[in-house]
Amino acid sequence: MMIRNKSNEAFEIAKALFPGGVNSPVRAFKSVGGSPIFFDRGKGSHVWDIDGNEYIDYCCSWGPLILGHANDNVVDAIGHAVAKGSSFGAPTLLENELATLILSHHRFIEKIRFVSSGTEAAMSAIRLARGYTGRDKIIKFEGCYHGHVDSLLVKAGSGLATLGTSDSAGIPESYAKETIVLPLNDIEAVENAIQTYKNQIAVIAIEPIPANNGLLIQDVQFLRDLRTICTREGIVLLFDEVISGFRVGFEGAAGYYGIQPDVMAFGKIIGGGMPVGAYASSAEIMSKVAPDGPVYQAGTLSGNPVAMAAGIAQLKACLEPGFYDNLKSKTDFLVSAINTFAQEKEYAFKIFSVGSIFWLSFGFAESVRSMREINAEEVKRFAPLHAALLEQGVYLGPSGYEVGFVSAAHSMEDLAKTIEAFKSALQTVFA
């Protein structure tokens, strides 16, 4: 049995310092039990905790580390940048370089604005959509999470679903009333909302690959219908690609499905593990952003040179021939082997995946397209599975509603060990 005394002691100290002992809710291990693991270092696909235990990591910092931990090129880029100055609050050439790298390889956007987080990106994209259309109301979908923005934190997923709440205290009712929350994969509900609030809706915001409340892979026709409706009604279509952007392909879900959104929000991968976000659109829509236009948004650390340097190093690797095909092949190998075993054993368990994103689902469903299709009682099986995997040196994010990631650093040996660990863990859980 793995000993984690040092992590337990560190958590006791942390609880006197931070709410719940953590700086982001899902880290608290509330849904899996016990104390969170305090990590000391990571390299490639492996992480080590402060007790010296080693794990194969499929959390990957919740997605940004598509090359794995401490990638040599990313580390070198960060070191070179920070040695010249960690922040200037003024333009640097690194901002130009990263923007050019993104825009020249992404057919759906013409201009971009860097910010410091995915939440800030989504918030700014919503403000831009309202400023561009002159309308106030927002449509979002149950199970899609767009950061902890007041007007979007309504029946959101991820950490909130883990904690068993549907919205957050501290958000005025007037804010929530500007947000219309609809079920995913229900185009009739969208049409009804648009007719009810005719000419009042500024933006339809969606994770085109919802990955914060399970992996809710949508019928592509639903996404195409959203595009048609937005064009017809003069509504901005916002793809929140903080997770899927540069993950399922360099052009994210927009490229994967071949659908042109009006505005996109990015984060995670474009910072190479450093805090970052961005929103992007056509030159016409982005012309509304200050200082060119009336939509104000600013940030002291926006375009931070350290994050820009890390992002450049990481995205250059993502553009290498075969990069995404290789990631998908490894993910398919892992998922297929585990699913085959579960099916042979007739376990109520299935892993869903797209690209290098995967999610553990409990039940016999062949598809899960909305959060309403997730059985909360079945998700409780995740806690013992998570514990059993930890004992065998496999680390997943501590929530049954969160997705996992395969990185370029995961080796075939890692995958083989993980498959055997899953077989043993599933036998324990379903015994």
N, C-alpha and C positions, 0 to 999 in steps of 0.2 A: 504493500500500500504506500502510495506517495505521501511523504511528510511535507506539510506546508505550514509549519509552525511560524516561520518568519513572516509569511503573508498574513497569517491570522493576527499576529502581534501588530503588524503595520496597519491592518484594518482597524484595530481597536484604537490606535492613535488617530487615524484618519477620521473616525466618527466624531471626534471632538473638534475637528478642524473644518469639515465640509458637511453639508446636508446629506445625510445617509452615508457619509464617509467617502463619497465619490464626486467627481466633477461632471458626470453625465449619467443619467438614471440607470440605464440598462447595465452598466458596469457593476452594479451592486449585487448581482447574483440573486436578486429577490425571487426570480422565477425558477431557479435551479437549486437554491438552498446553499447554505454554507457561506464562507467568506470569499470575496473576490481574490483572484490571483494577482499578486504584484510582480510585474515582469522586470527583469534586469537588463536583458539584451536580446537581440534577434539577429540572425544572419541567414540569408536565403529563405528557405521554407520553414526554418526552425526558430523557436523562441525558448528562452530559459528564464525561469522565475527566480526570485531572490533566495529560494531554498536550494537552488541548483537543479531542479527538475527540468527535463527537456521535453518539448512537445513539437509535433508537426502542426503548423499553424494554418487554419483555414478561415480565420477571421480577417487576417491581413489588414488590421486596423480599420475594419469595416469597409474595406474595398480599395483604398488608395494604393496599396502596395502591390501593384500588378507585376512588378519585377521581383517581389520578395523583399525581405528586410536587408537594409544596409547594402544595397546594390553598389558595387564599386564605382561605377560611373556617376551615380547619383551622389554618393558620398563625396567624391572628388569635386563635383560641381558645387555642392553646398560649401565645402571647405574653401574653395577658391573664392566664392562669392562673399562669404562672411568675413574673410580676411581683408576684403576691400571695403567692408562696411555693411552692417546688417540692415540699415534702413536710412533713407534720405528724405522721404516725404516729397520727392521730386522725381521726374522721369529718369529712367535708365535705359540703356540699349537692350537690356535683357527683356524688358516688357515688349519692345518691338519684335525681338527675336521669337519669343513664345507666341505672341499674337500672329505673326506671319506663319509660323509652323502650323498653328491650328487652322487659320483661315484658308491657307493655300491647299489644305488637304480635307476641307469640309465644304461640300457644295451648297449647303443650306444656309450659310451665314456669311455676312460681308463685313461686319464690324463687331467688336467685342469690348467689354469693360470688365476688368479684373476687380474682384473684391476679396474678402478674407475668409468666407465660409459659404457652404451650400445654402444655409438659411438666408444669409445676406443676398445671395444670388437670386433666390426665389422671391424674396421680399421686394427686391429692386425690379425684377421682371414684372411682378404684379403692378407695382407703381407705374412702370413704363406703359403697360397695357392700358391702365386707367387714363394716364395722361394722353396717350395716343388716340383713344376712342372717345374720351370725354364722358365715359360711363363709370358706374361705381360697383356694380354687382359682379360677383365671382361665382363660377361653377367649379367645384372640386368633387372628388369621388371618394367614397368610403374605402379605407384601406390604403389610400395614397397619402404619403407624408411629404411635406414641403418645408420642413424645418419648423422651428418654434416661433413662427410669425403669428401675431394675434389673429388676424383674419383667416388664417389657414389652419390654425390649431383647433379644428372642429371635427370631431370623430376621426381623428388622425390615427395612424398606426404606430409601428415600431415601439419605442419605449412606453408609450401610453397604453398600447394594447397589453404589453407585458405587465404593467402595473394594474391592469383591470379597470381603467377609467376611459371615458369616451371624449373628454375634453379637459381643459385646464382651468383652474381657478385663476382669477386676476385678469380675465378677458371680459371687457364690458359687453353686455348683451347687444348693444348697438353695433359693435364690430361683427359679432357673429351673424347678425341679421343681414349683413351685406354678402354673406357667403351661403350659397345654395349647395347642399351636400347630396349627391346622387349615388346610386349603386353603380358599380362598374359593369360594363358589358351590357348596358340597358339603354339602347339608343332611343327607345320610346320615352323613357324618363327624361332624357335630354331635350327631346322635341317638346314635351309638355312644359318643362321649365322655361324654355325659350319663349313659348307662346304666352305663358303666365306673366313673364317679366320682359315683354317685348321691348326691344331697343334700350334695355337697361343693363345688359350683360356686357362687361368689358372683355372678359377673358374666360376661356375654359382651360383650367390647369389640370394636367395629368402626368403621372409617371407612365410613359408609354410601355415600360416594362415595370409594373409595380413590384417593388422589392423591399418594402418596409413593413409589410404585414403579411408575411408569406411571399412566395413568388407567384403572383397572380397573372400568368401569361394570358394576354388578351387575344381575342379573335381579331385578326388584322382588319377584318371588315368593319369592326366597331371603330377602330382608329381612323380608317378611311372615311367613315361616315361623319366622324367629328370634324375632319378636315373639310368635308363638303358643307356641313352645317355652318361652320365658322366663316367660310368664304361667302356663303349665301347671306348670312346675317351681319356681316361686318364685325365679327367677334375675333379677338386675337386668340390663336391656339398656342398655348404654352406647353412645351415638352420639358418637364423637369428631368434632366438626364444627369443628375448629380451622381447616381449609382451606375446607370447604364451607359453614360457617355464615356467613350474611349475604352469601354469594357467589353461589349459584345462586338465591337469593331471600332475603328477610329472615328467613324461618323455616328457611333452609338445606335440607339434604336431608330432614329430618323433614317439612317442609312440602311439599317437592317430591314426595315419595313418599306423603305422607299417613299416615305411620307414627309412632305415639307411643312414643318411647323412655322409659326410666325416669329416666335421668340423661344430661346432655349436657355436653360439654366444648367450650369456645370459646377463641378467641384471635385473633391477626392483625387482622382488620378492625375489631373493637370498640375497638381502641386508636388508630386513625387514624395508624398508623406509629410509635406509642410502644409500649414493652414492656407487654404486658397478656395476661391470660388470665382465664377464668372457668369455673365449673361451676355447673350449675343443675338443678333437679328440682322435684318436687311439694313443697308445704309440709310434708307428712308426712315424706318422706325427708330433706329439708334440716333438719328439727328434730333430727336426730341429730348435726349439726355443732356443735362448741363455739362459743360458750358455752352454747347450748341443750342440747346432747347430749354424748355421750362420744367422738365422733370428733374428734380434735384436728387443727387446721390453723391456721396463723398466718403473717403476712408483714409485715415492716416497711413495704414499699412497696405492699402491696395497696391498691387503690383510690386510687393516686397521683393527685393532682388534675390534673397535667399530662396524663396518659394519659386520665383521665376526660373532660377538656375536649375533647381531640382526638377521642375516641370519640363524644361527643355531636354535635360538628359533622359528623363523617363519616356517622353513622347517620341524622341528619336528612336529609341529601342522599339516602341510600339509600331513604328512605321517600317521596320525591317520586314522583308518578304517572308510570308508564312507565319508571322508572329501570332496572329489571331487563330489561324487554322490549327496551329500547334496547341494553343491553349484549349481550344474546343475539343481537340482529339483527346487530350489528357483528361479533361472533365468528363467526356463521354465514356472513356474507359473506366473511370472511377465509379460513375453513377450506374452504368450498365451492370457492372459486376455486383454491386450492392443490391440493386433492384432485382437482379436474377436470383440472388440468394434469398431475398425476402419473399419473392414470389414462390420459389420452390418450397419454402417453409410455411407458406400461407400466412405470413405475418401481415397485419394491417399497417403497412408501411410502404412508402414510395418516395423516392427523391425526384423532384422536378428540376429541370435545368434549362438554361438558355445561355449559349456561349460558355463563359467560365463562371457563371453564377449558378448556385444550386441551393435547394431548400428541402428540408426534411419534413415530409407530410405524414401524418398518422391517420390511417383509414385506407379504404380501397378505391377511392375516387381516381378516375383516369385523368381528370383535369380539375383544377381549382381556379376559377376566374374572378371570384369576389370573396371578400372577407366573411360574407354570410355563409359561405360554403365550408368555412373552417370550424370544426367542432372543438370548442375550448376544452372539453373533457379529454378528448384524444390528445390534445397538445400537452397535457400533463405528463404524458409518457416521455416527453423530451427531457425532463429533469433527471430521471434515472439513466437515460441513455447518455446524456451529457457527462454525468458522473462516471459511468463505466468507460467512456472514451477517454476521459482525463486520466484514469488509472492506467490506460494503455498508451498514454503519450500522444493523444490526438486532441487538439484544442479547437473548439468551435465557439462562436459568440454565445454568451450565456442567456439565450432566449430562443424559445421555439418558434417565434414569429420572425426571427431574423434569418437572412440568407448567409451562405458561406461562399468563399471564393477560392478558385485555384489560381496560382500565380505561375509565372514563367520559371520560378525557382523550384517548383515542386518536381521532383525526379520520379522516374518510374518506380524506384525503390520506395519512395515516400508513399506513392499511391498504393503499391502492393501491401505495405504495412498497414495503411489506413483501411483497406478492404478487409484484411484479417481482423483488425480491431473492431470494425463495424459488425462483422459476423459474430464475434464473441459478445459484443455489447447487445446486439439485438436478441441473441439467445438468452441473455440475462434478463432483458426487459420483458420479453414475451414468454418467459418460462412459466 
